[in-house]
């Protein structure tokens, strides 16, 4: 039986794997790290309590994160097939959120040792933020610090509510369609399902609408 602190650590690790997965695989070492992370995902998801997602993660075993496919899918150009930036999906009344999203990069730089080297509204950076917040919850649970536990969980809920609950479903769907049988398509399915699972765990409602995906 896993403790609440162990579950928080596994959630942190799962988000870290997702952050690595969508970062640019520039060299052999980076690709090897992503493959090892993908191999760990089924056990991490089961340890979190997200057992139904284990099958999705196991489908990644025979896929490969190629730099060429990453460039085609995620390059910061109008021709990319699945923009990894949340601001690409902001429309209409949500334009007011653009400034807040732009500030995410500053927040990430101040709070965490990010592994992504991406701007703040990149999907990898947002997963890295959730990894950090979950690790803070684990540390607070280890210390039995009820005040800090509450603050960490509130921060996680707020970040899910304001960012990933809107962004991950539409981004994950676009990646699934663009790379249905590959590494990134598989990671898109896991990201979408894991964020929806984590939202339910935190009592955060996933919106029934989707942001307009930029073409």
Backbone as ProteinMPNN parsed JSONL, in Angstrom:
{"seq_chain_A": "XXXXXXXXXXXXXXXXXXXXXXXXXXXXXXXXXXXXXXXXXXXXXXXXXXXXXXXXXXXXXXXXXXXXXXXXXXXXXXXXXXXXXXXXXXXXXXXXXXXXXXXXXXXXXXXXXXXXXXXXXXXXXXXXXXXXXXXXXXXXXXXXXXXXXXXXXXXXXXXXXXXXXXXXXXXXXXXXXXXXXXXXXXXXXXXXXXXXXXXXXXXXXXXXXXXXXXX", "coords_chain_A": {"N_chain_A": [[0.846, -1.188, 0.0], [0.659, 2.13, -0.955], [1.796, 5.177, 0.492], [0.321, 8.486, 0.972], [2.281, 10.352, 0.435], [4.03, 8.869, -1.159], [2.394, 8.461, -3.378], [2.115, 11.084, -4.276], [4.778, 11.565, -4.991], [5.042, 9.735, -7.101], [3.193, 10.784, -8.898], [4.491, 13.196, -9.399], [6.795, 12.207, -10.679], [5.627, 11.031, -12.946], [4.599, 13.272, -14.294], [7.039, 14.498, -14.797], [8.188, 12.69, -16.601], [6.42, 13.044, -18.755], [6.952, 15.725, -19.307], [9.615, 15.548, -20.195], [9.172, 13.943, -22.424], [7.908, 15.561, -24.35], [9.741, 17.506, -24.816], [12.425, 18.736, -26.889], [14.093, 16.135, -28.488], [17.232, 16.203, -28.631], [19.654, 14.76, -28.827], [21.345, 11.517, -28.676], [21.503, 10.746, -25.952], [19.435, 12.251, -24.778], [17.222, 11.119, -26.094], [17.415, 8.527, -25.155], [16.883, 8.916, -22.428], [14.2, 9.678, -22.613], [13.054, 7.331, -23.593], [13.583, 5.556, -21.48], [12.095, 6.79, -19.509], [9.524, 6.481, -20.608], [9.324, 3.724, -20.399], [9.078, 3.432, -17.679], [6.648, 4.573, -17.115], [4.147, 2.951, -17.056], [4.295, 1.595, -14.521], [4.524, 3.781, -12.804], [2.064, 5.061, -13.183], [0.313, 3.102, -12.255], [1.11, 3.024, -9.572], [0.33, 5.552, -8.8], [-2.36, 5.227, -8.661], [-3.769, 5.383, -10.925], [-4.633, 3.128, -12.48], [-6.071, 2.268, -14.721], [-4.91, 3.589, -16.785], [-2.594, 2.363, -17.344], [-2.434, 0.555, -19.503], [-2.456, 2.254, -21.73], [0.046, 3.504, -21.469], [1.738, 1.335, -21.769], [1.695, 0.851, -24.452], [3.66, 2.373, -25.538], [6.028, 1.073, -25.673], [7.343, 0.121, -27.993], [7.98, 2.279, -29.583], [9.569, 5.286, -30.908], [11.176, 8.344, -30.132], [11.721, 10.525, -32.477], [13.885, 13.162, -33.658], [13.237, 14.406, -36.084], [10.498, 13.909, -36.472], [9.546, 15.185, -34.201], [10.184, 17.834, -34.855], [8.507, 18.231, -37.083], [5.961, 17.926, -35.968], [5.859, 19.745, -33.783], [7.245, 22.151, -34.199], [7.828, 25.676, -33.754], [6.121, 27.07, -35.732], [3.721, 28.23, -38.176], [3.124, 25.998, -39.704], [3.252, 23.736, -38.161], [1.945, 20.658, -36.825], [0.779, 20.159, -34.364], [0.589, 22.382, -32.184], [2.657, 22.991, -29.363], [2.207, 24.986, -27.54], [0.379, 26.7, -25.132], [-0.73, 29.228, -25.563], [-1.314, 29.183, -28.241], [-3.805, 28.182, -28.428], [-5.545, 29.918, -27.37], [-8.355, 32.021, -27.493], [-10.749, 34.538, -28.501], [-12.599, 35.647, -25.704], [-10.648, 34.684, -24.065], [-8.269, 35.827, -24.627], [-7.308, 37.611, -22.797], [-5.896, 36.104, -21.057], [-3.407, 35.789, -22.113], [-1.225, 37.389, -21.301], [-0.82, 36.496, -18.692], [-0.102, 33.848, -19.237], [2.272, 34.259, -20.601], [3.86, 35.024, -18.518], [4.403, 32.691, -17.25], [6.845, 31.558, -17.898], [8.722, 33.095, -16.462], [7.924, 32.469, -13.876], [8.441, 29.712, -13.793], [11.232, 29.74, -14.077], [11.975, 30.958, -11.703], [11.066, 29.182, -9.745], [11.68, 26.461, -10.269], [14.091, 23.942, -11.247], [14.139, 23.605, -14.292], [13.814, 21.041, -16.772], [13.256, 21.388, -19.373], [13.893, 23.605, -21.026], [12.198, 25.234, -22.451], [9.73, 27.717, -23.407], [7.4, 29.272, -21.092], [4.668, 28.58, -21.582], [4.757, 26.228, -22.931], [3.886, 22.798, -23.405], [5.592, 20.965, -22.17], [6.851, 22.535, -20.214], [4.665, 23.18, -18.609], [3.923, 20.665, -17.674], [6.226, 20.161, -16.237], [5.968, 22.073, -14.243], [3.738, 21.035, -12.843], [4.943, 18.701, -11.959], [6.82, 19.723, -10.172], [5.099, 20.942, -8.257], [3.721, 18.702, -7.27], [5.841, 17.359, -6.109], [6.436, 19.108, -4.061], [4.136, 18.789, -2.527], [4.538, 16.117, -1.725], [6.816, 16.397, -0.122], [5.798, 18.015, 1.922], [3.909, 16.264, 2.984], [5.603, 14.261, 3.962], [6.674, 15.655, 6.09], [4.49, 16.003, 7.611], [3.16, 18.429, 7.597], [0.487, 20.174, 7.829], [-0.455, 22.685, 6.968], [1.248, 23.348, 4.8], [0.72, 21.163, 3.17], [-1.926, 21.665, 2.451], [-1.588, 24.099, 1.061], [0.055, 23.289, -1.072], [-1.622, 21.473, -2.41], [-3.713, 23.168, -3.103], [-2.376, 24.846, -4.879], [-1.74, 23.028, -6.922], [-4.324, 22.32, -7.777], [-5.212, 24.801, -8.703], [-3.44, 25.297, -10.816], [-3.994, 23.195, -12.55], [-6.696, 23.776, -13.046], [-6.579, 26.345, -14.261], [-4.913, 26.023, -16.425], [-3.793, 23.324, -17.526], [-6.149, 21.752, -17.611], [-7.651, 22.899, -19.61], [-5.894, 22.947, -21.76], [-4.436, 20.465, -22.157], [-6.307, 18.389, -23.066], [-7.121, 19.181, -25.73], [-4.652, 19.545, -26.997], [-3.506, 16.972, -26.661], [-5.308, 15.473, -28.202], [-4.834, 16.48, -30.774], [-2.194, 15.66, -31.172], [-2.503, 12.901, -31.069], [-3.971, 12.473, -33.423], [-2.157, 13.346, -35.347], [0.03, 11.639, -35.08], [-0.715, 8.767, -34.941], [0.172, 6.117, -34.377], [2.622, 6.322, -33.205], [5.386, 7.351, -31.012], [4.903, 9.99, -30.013], [2.158, 10.311, -30.459], [1.228, 8.283, -28.75], [2.148, 9.294, -26.281], [0.635, 11.597, -26.26], [-1.938, 10.539, -25.888], [-1.605, 9.448, -23.322], [-0.985, 11.772, -21.841], [-3.373, 13.286, -22.124], [-5.275, 11.561, -20.884], [-4.134, 11.245, -18.335], [-4.031, 13.85, -17.277], [-6.776, 14.406, -17.22], [-7.551, 12.452, -15.367], [-6.099, 13.352, -13.129], [-7.241, 15.848, -12.748], [-9.854, 15.081, -11.982], [-9.205, 13.868, -9.575], [-8.411, 16.065, -8.092], [-10.745, 17.434, -7.949], [-11.297, 19.161, -10.033], [-13.007, 20.444, -12.742], [-12.971, 19.33, -16.033], [-13.209, 21.373, -18.824], [-16.093, 21.434, -20.982], [-15.932, 22.535, -23.439], [-13.504, 23.101, -26.044], [-10.509, 24.885, -26.527], [-10.01, 26.886, -29.418], [-8.169, 25.272, -31.792], [-5.229, 26.282, -33.267], [-4.465, 26.35, -36.72]], "CA_chain_A": [[0.0, 0.0, 0.0], [1.463, 3.342, -1.051], [1.385, 6.311, 1.309], [-0.037, 9.665, 0.185], [3.529, 10.964, -0.021], [4.517, 8.06, -2.276], [1.531, 8.747, -4.527], [2.499, 12.409, -4.778], [6.074, 11.419, -5.668], [4.818, 9.047, -8.375], [2.563, 11.766, -9.779], [5.56, 14.102, -9.801], [7.645, 11.514, -11.65], [4.87, 10.854, -14.188], [4.603, 14.564, -14.982], [8.397, 14.734, -15.284], [8.345, 11.875, -17.814], [5.676, 13.711, -19.817], [7.707, 16.929, -19.66], [10.75, 15.11, -21.011], [8.697, 13.351, -23.674], [7.546, 16.563, -25.339], [10.888, 18.372, -25.071], [13.122, 18.371, -28.124], [15.101, 15.075, -28.284], [18.317, 16.72, -29.459], [20.75, 13.822, -29.018], [21.11, 10.129, -28.291], [21.261, 10.663, -24.512], [18.087, 12.758, -24.507], [16.241, 10.143, -26.558], [17.479, 7.388, -24.24], [16.163, 9.327, -21.219], [12.767, 9.627, -22.901], [12.652, 5.925, -23.699], [13.564, 4.976, -20.132], [10.934, 7.348, -18.831], [8.334, 5.828, -21.146], [9.28, 2.363, -19.861], [8.673, 3.521, -16.274], [5.308, 5.152, -16.972], [3.08, 2.055, -16.591], [4.388, 1.361, -13.078], [4.235, 5.04, -12.122], [0.623, 5.308, -13.231], [-0.329, 2.154, -11.343], [1.413, 3.45, -8.203], [-0.485, 6.739, -8.53], [-3.761, 4.858, -8.543], [-4.375, 5.516, -12.254], [-4.352, 1.802, -13.066], [-6.704, 2.11, -16.027], [-4.072, 4.23, -17.79], [-1.391, 1.562, -17.542], [-2.435, -0.028, -20.85], [-2.065, 3.301, -22.667], [1.482, 3.72, -21.369], [2.46, 0.157, -22.25], [1.743, 0.896, -25.915], [4.815, 3.164, -25.94], [7.235, 0.253, -25.557], [8.021, -0.135, -29.269], [7.993, 3.511, -30.366], [10.843, 5.992, -30.819], [11.016, 9.799, -30.263], [12.7, 11.022, -33.444], [13.954, 14.627, -33.776], [12.569, 14.853, -37.309], [9.054, 13.928, -36.221], [9.316, 16.261, -33.22], [10.206, 19.105, -35.59], [7.311, 18.321, -37.927], [4.756, 18.051, -35.147], [5.845, 20.758, -32.73], [8.068, 23.327, -34.459], [7.06, 26.913, -33.503], [5.791, 27.704, -37.005], [2.305, 27.997, -38.536], [2.952, 24.721, -40.385], [3.323, 22.592, -37.24], [0.695, 19.905, -36.794], [0.199, 20.154, -33.02], [1.35, 23.383, -31.427], [2.804, 22.634, -27.956], [2.105, 26.197, -26.737], [-1.005, 26.953, -24.724], [-1.225, 30.462, -26.153], [-1.817, 28.907, -29.593], [-5.183, 27.71, -28.316], [-6.323, 30.957, -26.701], [-9.184, 32.693, -28.483], [-11.873, 35.324, -28.031], [-12.502, 36.248, -24.377], [-9.511, 34.142, -23.331], [-7.059, 36.549, -24.979], [-6.81, 38.283, -21.598], [-5.001, 35.192, -20.344], [-2.124, 35.694, -22.795], [-0.171, 37.985, -20.481], [-0.564, 35.566, -17.588], [0.614, 32.701, -19.768], [3.629, 34.689, -20.912], [4.587, 35.12, -17.255], [4.727, 31.357, -16.744], [8.28, 31.321, -18.053], [9.393, 33.723, -15.326], [7.585, 31.691, -12.685], [9.191, 28.457, -13.844], [12.64, 30.035, -13.838], [12.158, 31.304, -10.294], [10.671, 28.13, -8.818], [12.135, 25.096, -10.512], [15.218, 23.648, -12.129], [13.408, 22.97, -15.381], [14.568, 20.195, -17.698], [12.668, 21.509, -20.697], [14.471, 24.691, -21.822], [11.136, 25.736, -23.304], [9.057, 28.863, -22.82], [6.524, 28.867, -20.004], [3.375, 28.005, -21.956], [4.977, 24.958, -23.625], [3.302, 21.679, -22.663], [6.626, 20.372, -21.321], [7.041, 23.412, -19.066], [3.502, 23.07, -17.726], [4.053, 19.375, -16.981], [7.305, 20.327, -15.267], [5.403, 22.801, -13.107], [2.949, 20.094, -12.054], [5.894, 17.811, -11.299], [7.352, 20.473, -9.034], [4.067, 21.117, -7.231], [3.471, 17.404, -6.649], [6.983, 17.05, -5.233], [6.249, 19.934, -2.863], [3.119, 18.107, -1.721], [5.169, 14.939, -1.121], [7.693, 16.852, 0.963], [4.94, 18.461, 3.028], [3.33, 15.056, 3.582], [6.666, 13.631, 4.745], [6.869, 16.439, 7.326], [3.183, 16.112, 8.287], [2.887, 19.862, 7.708], [-0.859, 20.29, 7.271], [-0.594, 23.956, 6.272], [1.929, 23.256, 3.522], [-0.014, 20.184, 2.36], [-3.074, 22.376, 1.89], [-1.123, 25.082, 0.079], [0.534, 22.575, -2.262], [-2.767, 20.93, -3.144], [-4.428, 24.302, -3.699], [-1.599, 25.297, -6.042], [-1.929, 22.029, -7.977], [-5.689, 22.456, -8.3], [-5.305, 26.051, -9.451], [-2.703, 25.189, -12.078], [-4.803, 22.331, -13.408], [-7.925, 24.481, -13.432], [-6.335, 27.509, -15.099], [-4.052, 25.744, -17.576], [-3.769, 22.007, -18.166], [-7.488, 21.2, -17.863], [-8.084, 23.44, -20.901], [-4.898, 22.783, -22.806], [-4.006, 19.084, -22.417], [-7.214, 17.584, -23.89], [-7.089, 19.52, -27.167], [-3.304, 19.252, -27.495], [-3.371, 15.522, -26.741], [-6.099, 14.984, -29.331], [-4.15, 16.839, -32.016], [-1.011, 14.806, -31.316], [-3.008, 11.554, -31.394], [-4.356, 12.431, -34.835], [-0.985, 13.574, -36.188], [0.987, 10.532, -34.947], [-1.593, 7.791, -34.274], [0.819, 4.87, -33.971], [3.993, 6.606, -32.818], [5.743, 7.741, -29.65], [4.241, 11.22, -29.577], [0.728, 10.03, -30.376], [1.016, 7.541, -27.508], [2.308, 10.219, -25.163], [-0.535, 12.482, -26.271], [-3.041, 9.814, -25.253], [-1.33, 9.359, -21.888], [-1.12, 13.116, -21.281], [-4.79, 13.631, -22.059], [-5.947, 10.734, -19.88], [-3.552, 11.481, -17.013], [-4.496, 15.157, -16.796], [-8.194, 14.278, -16.865], [-7.583, 11.688, -14.113], [-5.603, 14.194, -12.035], [-8.28, 16.861, -12.509], [-10.914, 14.445, -11.183], [-8.644, 13.647, -8.241], [-8.372, 17.359, -7.411], [-12.048, 18.08, -7.994], [-11.28, 20.187, -11.076], [-13.823, 20.02, -13.883], [-12.417, 19.553, -17.366], [-14.238, 22.086, -19.594], [-16.736, 20.673, -22.048], [-15.495, 23.129, -24.693], [-12.07, 23.078, -26.305], [-9.988, 26.091, -27.163], [-9.832, 26.765, -30.846], [-6.801, 24.866, -32.142], [-4.718, 27.0, -34.423], [-4.068, 25.442, -37.794]], "C_chain_A": [[0.889, 1.248, 0.0], [0.899, 4.42, -0.13], [0.986, 7.471, 0.393], [1.201, 10.37, -0.354], [4.102, 10.197, -1.208], [3.702, 8.335, -3.541], [1.887, 10.1, -5.137], [3.832, 12.345, -5.517], [5.91, 10.736, -7.024], [4.124, 9.962, -9.37], [3.607, 12.751, -10.291], [6.428, 13.471, -10.876], [6.93, 11.33, -12.982], [4.826, 12.161, -14.979], [5.989, 14.88, -15.531], [8.656, 13.925, -16.568], [7.628, 12.537, -18.987], [6.382, 14.989, -20.262], [8.88, 16.578, -20.557], [10.293, 14.639, -22.39], [8.45, 14.398, -24.747], [8.631, 17.617, -25.547], [11.607, 17.88, -26.325], [14.191, 17.312, -27.853], [16.335, 15.346, -29.13], [19.412, 15.698, -29.732], [20.39, 12.427, -28.542], [20.78, 10.007, -26.809], [19.851, 11.122, -24.173], [17.018, 11.759, -24.946], [16.226, 8.91, -25.643], [16.741, 7.694, -22.938], [14.658, 9.237, -21.44], [12.269, 8.188, -22.983], [12.605, 5.261, -22.329], [12.385, 5.504, -19.33], [9.653, 6.687, -19.289], [8.193, 4.415, -20.592], [8.812, 2.352, -18.409], [7.216, 3.942, -16.099], [4.232, 4.163, -16.509], [3.105, 1.825, -15.081], [4.098, 2.628, -12.287], [2.735, 5.301, -12.066], [-0.127, 4.354, -12.307], [-0.104, 2.564, -9.893], [0.618, 4.692, -7.813], [-1.927, 6.373, -8.196], [-4.498, 4.964, -9.869], [-4.169, 4.219, -13.036], [-4.938, 1.629, -14.459], [-5.872, 2.731, -17.15], [-2.833, 3.413, -18.126], [-1.304, 1.009, -18.967], [-2.009, 1.001, -21.891], [-0.552, 3.487, -22.667], [2.276, 2.535, -21.912], [2.584, 0.16, -23.773], [2.951, 1.668, -26.432], [6.079, 2.331, -26.084], [8.012, 0.129, -26.856], [8.023, 1.093, -30.175], [9.278, 4.279, -30.075], [10.635, 7.491, -31.028], [12.042, 10.4, -31.209], [12.69, 12.548, -33.508], [13.205, 15.148, -34.997], [11.058, 14.94, -37.117], [8.702, 15.012, -35.209], [9.256, 17.61, -33.927], [8.936, 19.277, -36.415], [6.055, 18.587, -37.098], [4.71, 19.347, -34.358], [6.651, 22.015, -33.016], [7.235, 24.6, -34.292], [6.811, 27.694, -34.785], [4.32, 27.441, -37.314], [2.064, 26.628, -39.156], [2.97, 23.525, -39.437], [1.948, 21.945, -37.091], [0.015, 19.91, -35.434], [0.99, 21.129, -32.16], [1.433, 22.987, -29.96], [2.635, 23.822, -27.021], [0.651, 26.507, -26.405], [-1.568, 28.208, -25.371], [-1.715, 30.272, -27.585], [-3.285, 28.526, -29.586], [-6.09, 28.731, -27.638], [-7.078, 31.742, -27.757], [-10.24, 33.542, -27.789], [-11.657, 35.904, -26.653], [-11.301, 35.756, -23.594], [-8.203, 34.845, -23.694], [-6.465, 37.272, -23.77], [-5.841, 37.412, -20.83], [-3.602, 35.173, -20.94], [-0.986, 36.259, -21.958], [0.197, 37.069, -19.333], [0.246, 34.367, -18.072], [2.057, 33.069, -20.089], [4.484, 34.759, -19.652], [4.963, 33.76, -16.688], [6.221, 31.061, -16.841], [9.064, 31.892, -16.898], [9.152, 32.918, -14.059], [8.368, 30.387, -12.645], [10.657, 28.684, -13.526], [12.901, 30.283, -12.365], [11.958, 30.1, -9.378], [11.351, 26.797, -9.035], [13.373, 25.044, -11.381], [14.655, 22.884, -13.314], [14.316, 22.156, -16.294], [14.166, 20.468, -19.142], [13.351, 22.53, -21.593], [13.462, 25.241, -22.822], [10.485, 26.941, -22.627], [7.918, 28.372, -21.916], [5.215, 28.233, -20.393], [3.521, 26.75, -22.8], [4.434, 23.821, -22.771], [4.334, 21.036, -21.735], [6.852, 21.206, -20.074], [5.879, 23.299, -18.079], [3.494, 21.729, -16.997], [5.152, 19.446, -15.924], [6.82, 21.081, -14.026], [4.574, 21.875, -12.228], [3.839, 19.092, -11.324], [6.461, 18.474, -10.047], [6.332, 20.586, -7.908], [3.753, 19.798, -6.522], [4.619, 17.004, -5.726], [6.93, 17.874, -3.958], [5.2, 19.322, -1.939], [3.723, 16.897, -1.014], [6.051, 15.331, 0.06], [6.889, 17.3, 2.168], [4.303, 17.265, 3.742], [4.362, 14.319, 4.428], [6.853, 14.334, 6.083], [5.594, 16.548, 8.149], [2.827, 17.566, 8.556], [1.543, 20.144, 7.024], [-1.05, 21.588, 6.497], [0.027, 23.886, 4.88], [1.271, 22.232, 2.596], [-1.186, 20.872, 1.666], [-2.674, 23.363, 0.812], [-0.666, 24.406, -1.212], [-0.634, 22.052, -3.088], [-3.598, 22.036, -3.786], [-3.715, 24.798, -4.948], [-1.754, 24.322, -7.21], [-3.309, 22.183, -8.615], [-5.814, 23.699, -9.166], [-4.604, 25.944, -10.799], [-3.439, 24.276, -13.049], [-6.018, 23.083, -13.933], [-7.65, 25.564, -14.473], [-5.577, 27.187, -16.381], [-4.279, 24.355, -18.175], [-5.152, 21.426, -18.422], [-8.048, 21.697, -19.186], [-7.193, 22.951, -22.037], [-4.628, 21.326, -23.167], [-4.989, 18.288, -23.272], [-7.128, 17.897, -25.378], [-5.712, 19.26, -27.749], [-3.118, 17.742, -27.668], [-4.113, 14.948, -27.927], [-5.413, 15.291, -30.655], [-2.927, 15.953, -32.247], [-1.428, 13.384, -31.684], [-3.326, 11.442, -32.872], [-3.145, 12.55, -35.755], [-0.019, 12.398, -36.184], [0.283, 9.352, -34.275], [-0.9, 6.545, -33.748], [2.233, 5.072, -33.426], [4.161, 7.01, -31.363], [4.941, 8.95, -29.185], [2.726, 11.049, -29.514], [0.387, 9.273, -29.109], [1.139, 8.422, -26.294], [1.157, 11.214, -25.095], [-1.737, 11.828, -25.62], [-2.845, 9.736, -23.73], [-1.511, 10.716, -21.222], [-2.586, 13.478, -21.087], [-5.485, 12.866, -20.937], [-5.438, 11.027, -18.474], [-4.008, 12.817, -16.441], [-5.966, 15.087, -16.418], [-8.364, 13.502, -15.561], [-7.166, 12.568, -12.941], [-6.585, 15.314, -11.721], [-9.398, 16.283, -11.647], [-10.447, 14.242, -9.747], [-8.642, 14.938, -7.417], [-9.727, 18.07, -7.406], [-12.122, 19.215, -8.995], [-12.05, 19.67, -12.278], [-13.101, 20.326, -15.185], [-13.49, 20.216, -18.214], [-14.815, 21.23, -20.716], [-16.413, 21.277, -23.422], [-13.998, 22.903, -24.852], [-11.671, 24.401, -26.895], [-9.854, 25.836, -28.657], [-8.375, 26.397, -31.134], [-6.354, 25.616, -33.374], [-4.239, 26.022, -35.474], [-2.661, 25.781, -38.271]], "O_chain_A": [[1.763, 1.396, 0.854], [-0.316, 4.559, 0.011], [1.271, 7.452, -0.805], [1.184, 10.918, -1.456], [4.603, 10.801, -2.156], [4.255, 8.43, -4.637], [1.952, 10.244, -6.358], [4.001, 12.993, -6.55], [6.569, 11.118, -7.992], [4.43, 9.924, -10.562], [3.611, 13.103, -11.47], [6.763, 14.117, -11.869], [7.55, 11.459, -14.038], [4.996, 12.156, -16.198], [6.111, 15.462, -16.609], [9.274, 14.429, -17.506], [8.167, 12.587, -20.093], [6.41, 15.304, -21.452], [9.112, 17.239, -21.569], [10.95, 14.905, -23.397], [8.741, 14.167, -25.92], [8.463, 18.524, -26.362], [11.414, 16.745, -26.759], [15.106, 17.557, -27.067], [16.479, 14.791, -30.219], [20.047, 15.763, -30.785], [19.281, 12.182, -28.067], [19.882, 9.252, -26.437], [19.151, 10.482, -23.388], [16.02, 11.573, -24.25], [15.173, 8.325, -25.387], [16.049, 6.828, -22.401], [13.923, 8.777, -20.566], [11.184, 7.872, -22.494], [11.69, 4.489, -22.045], [11.756, 4.768, -18.57], [8.789, 6.363, -18.474], [7.08, 3.953, -20.341], [8.214, 1.375, -17.957], [6.619, 3.696, -15.051], [3.454, 4.515, -15.623], [2.06, 1.855, -14.431], [3.493, 2.565, -11.217], [2.202, 5.709, -11.034], [-1.09, 4.75, -11.65], [-1.016, 2.466, -9.072], [0.272, 4.872, -6.646], [-2.627, 7.131, -7.525], [-5.693, 4.679, -9.949], [-3.596, 4.225, -14.126], [-4.367, 0.921, -15.289], [-6.095, 2.44, -18.325], [-2.109, 3.725, -19.072], [-0.229, 0.996, -19.566], [-1.285, 0.671, -22.831], [0.065, 3.611, -23.725], [3.367, 2.714, -22.454], [3.491, -0.468, -24.319], [3.243, 1.63, -27.628], [7.096, 2.829, -26.566], [9.239, 0.038, -26.823], [8.062, 0.963, -31.398], [9.991, 3.971, -29.12], [9.986, 7.886, -31.997], [13.138, 10.752, -30.774], [11.63, 13.167, -33.424], [12.604, 16.221, -34.944], [10.418, 15.904, -37.538], [7.678, 15.681, -35.342], [8.386, 18.432, -33.638], [8.354, 20.361, -36.436], [5.197, 19.378, -37.489], [3.661, 19.984, -34.264], [6.737, 22.882, -32.146], [6.057, 24.611, -34.648], [7.238, 28.841, -34.913], [3.735, 26.511, -36.759], [0.935, 26.136, -39.145], [2.724, 22.401, -39.873], [0.92, 22.609, -37.216], [-1.193, 19.692, -35.347], [1.947, 20.743, -31.489], [0.409, 22.675, -29.352], [2.891, 23.695, -25.823], [-0.2, 26.568, -27.293], [-2.754, 28.256, -25.696], [-2.456, 31.112, -28.095], [-3.937, 28.545, -30.63], [-7.256, 28.45, -27.363], [-6.519, 32.093, -28.796], [-10.586, 33.296, -26.633], [-10.657, 36.582, -26.421], [-10.958, 36.337, -22.564], [-7.149, 34.516, -23.149], [-5.26, 37.518, -23.722], [-5.046, 37.916, -20.037], [-2.692, 34.6, -20.341], [0.098, 35.676, -21.908], [1.375, 36.881, -19.029], [1.173, 33.925, -17.394], [2.965, 32.267, -19.869], [5.699, 34.572, -19.714], [5.755, 33.677, -15.749], [6.79, 30.396, -15.975], [9.983, 31.244, -16.396], [10.067, 32.71, -13.263], [8.895, 30.0, -11.602], [11.262, 27.907, -12.787], [13.932, 29.868, -11.834], [12.612, 30.004, -8.34], [11.58, 26.064, -8.073], [13.667, 25.965, -12.143], [14.691, 21.654, -13.339], [15.455, 22.544, -16.553], [14.695, 19.83, -20.052], [13.387, 22.345, -22.809], [13.835, 25.666, -23.915], [10.661, 27.161, -21.429], [7.527, 27.206, -21.971], [4.678, 27.425, -19.634], [2.532, 26.247, -23.334], [4.513, 23.875, -21.544], [3.99, 20.608, -20.633], [7.027, 20.655, -18.987], [6.082, 23.319, -16.865], [3.103, 21.66, -15.832], [5.026, 18.864, -14.847], [7.212, 20.764, -12.903], [4.687, 21.918, -11.003], [3.531, 18.682, -10.205], [6.564, 17.846, -8.993], [6.656, 20.354, -6.743], [3.544, 19.78, -5.31], [4.398, 16.385, -4.685], [7.33, 17.403, -2.894], [5.356, 19.335, -0.718], [3.453, 16.671, 0.166], [6.034, 14.682, 1.105], [7.251, 17.003, 3.306], [4.177, 17.265, 4.966], [4.032, 13.806, 5.497], [7.152, 13.693, 7.09], [5.599, 17.11, 9.244], [2.268, 17.9, 9.601], [1.474, 20.326, 5.809], [-1.734, 21.598, 5.474], [-0.583, 24.309, 3.899], [1.263, 22.41, 1.378], [-1.414, 20.695, 0.469], [-3.329, 23.463, -0.226], [-0.958, 24.883, -2.308], [-0.64, 22.17, -4.313], [-4.124, 21.863, -4.886], [-4.35, 25.13, -5.948], [-1.885, 24.746, -8.358], [-3.443, 22.177, -9.838], [-6.438, 23.669, -10.226], [-5.108, 26.439, -11.807], [-3.497, 24.56, -14.246], [-6.327, 23.029, -15.124], [-8.387, 25.694, -15.45], [-5.59, 27.979, -17.323], [-4.898, 24.235, -19.232], [-5.317, 20.665, -19.376], [-8.835, 20.998, -19.824], [-7.664, 22.593, -23.116], [-4.592, 20.979, -24.348], [-4.54, 17.554, -24.152], [-7.068, 16.983, -26.201], [-5.605, 18.798, -28.885], [-2.629, 17.289, -28.703], [-3.617, 14.038, -28.592], [-5.409, 14.457, -31.56], [-2.653, 15.545, -33.375], [-0.785, 12.739, -32.512], [-2.996, 10.442, -33.509], [-3.106, 11.931, -36.818], [0.682, 12.172, -37.171], [0.642, 8.975, -33.159], [-1.35, 5.969, -32.758], [2.96, 4.102, -33.212], [3.207, 7.011, -30.586], [4.367, 8.94, -28.096], [2.08, 11.583, -28.612], [-0.615, 9.566, -28.457], [0.332, 8.323, -25.369], [0.748, 11.627, -24.01], [-2.477, 12.479, -24.882], [-3.784, 9.931, -22.958], [-2.121, 10.808, -20.156], [-2.988, 13.923, -20.012], [-6.204, 13.458, -20.132], [-6.221, 11.056, -17.525], [-4.334, 12.91, -15.257], [-6.367, 15.651, -15.399], [-9.216, 13.844, -14.741], [-7.796, 12.54, -11.884], [-6.747, 15.692, -10.56], [-9.84, 16.92, -10.691], [-11.222, 14.429, -8.809], [-8.844, 14.911, -6.203], [-9.836, 19.191, -6.909], [-12.922, 20.135, -8.83], [-11.775, 18.578, -12.776], [-12.67, 21.457, -15.41], [-14.592, 19.677, -18.322], [-14.118, 20.414, -21.318], [-16.593, 20.621, -24.447], [-13.311, 22.553, -23.892], [-12.416, 24.982, -27.683], [-9.616, 24.71, -29.093], [-7.459, 27.129, -30.759], [-7.024, 25.588, -34.407], [-3.67, 24.98, -35.148], [-2.142, 25.128, -39.176]]}, "name": "protein", "num_of_chains": 1, "seq": "XXXXXXXXXXXXXXXXXXXXXXXXXXXXXXXXXXXXXXXXXXXXXXXXXXXXXXXXXXXXXXXXXXXXXXXXXXXXXXXXXXXXXXXXXXXXXXXXXXXXXXXXXXXXXXXXXXXXXXXXXXXXXXXXXXXXXXXXXXXXXXXXXXXXXXXXXXXXXXXXXXXXXXXXXXXXXXXXXXXXXXXXXXXXXXXXXXXXXXXXXXXXXXXXXXXXXXX"}
